[in-house]
Amino acid sequence: MAEAAPRVAARFPEVDFRFVVGSGYHTEELRRRLAESGMSAERWSLEVLPFERMDEAYADSAIVVIPTVCGEGTSLAAIEAMYFGCALVTTWVGGLANLIQDGHNGLLIAPRADELESALARLIGDPALRARLGRQALDATLPLYGIERWRARVGPLLESALDLASTRGADCG
């Protein structure tokens, strides 16, 4: 992303980049690379948001990129972005290919800067595609990961566990 963003910024002067990342060594490395890239500091921001504020990032985004280059299971970040109806660009690494159907509910790319640049340019240049992918991402997410399904599947398990705990507690008393 650090390599692709300056090139995309040069092609699309109306686009700004908001990097929302986890903490760790890669955050400062990304900050350094962006600062050295020549891209104007007014065109990008880098921030670490706590989990409970991630909805702010998704609500303000038209496109979300999950540029994973090494193993990843099912990506909560990808599911959250889909739930907010964002157009999603992900690599095919790890479990991301289980969530994204290329061209249907996002764009699935090889983990290379040139492919990321092409995918971003495609979405920035085609608002109808961006809207369609975001809408279909939301449509794909709700039946599988929506709160209603969670309540229907996990709720009974929690109730059983609570019943079992209360029964065992009565036996010990």
Secondary structure, 3 states (H helix, E strand, C coil): CCCHHHHHHHHCCCCCEEEEECCCHHHHHHHHHHHHCCCCHHHEEEEECCHHHHHHHHHCCCEEEECCCCCCCCCHHHHHHHHCCCEEEEECCCCHHHHCCECCCEEEECCCHHHHHHHHHHHHHCHHHHHHHHHHHHHHHHHHHCHHHHHHHHHHHHHHHHHHHHHHHHHHC
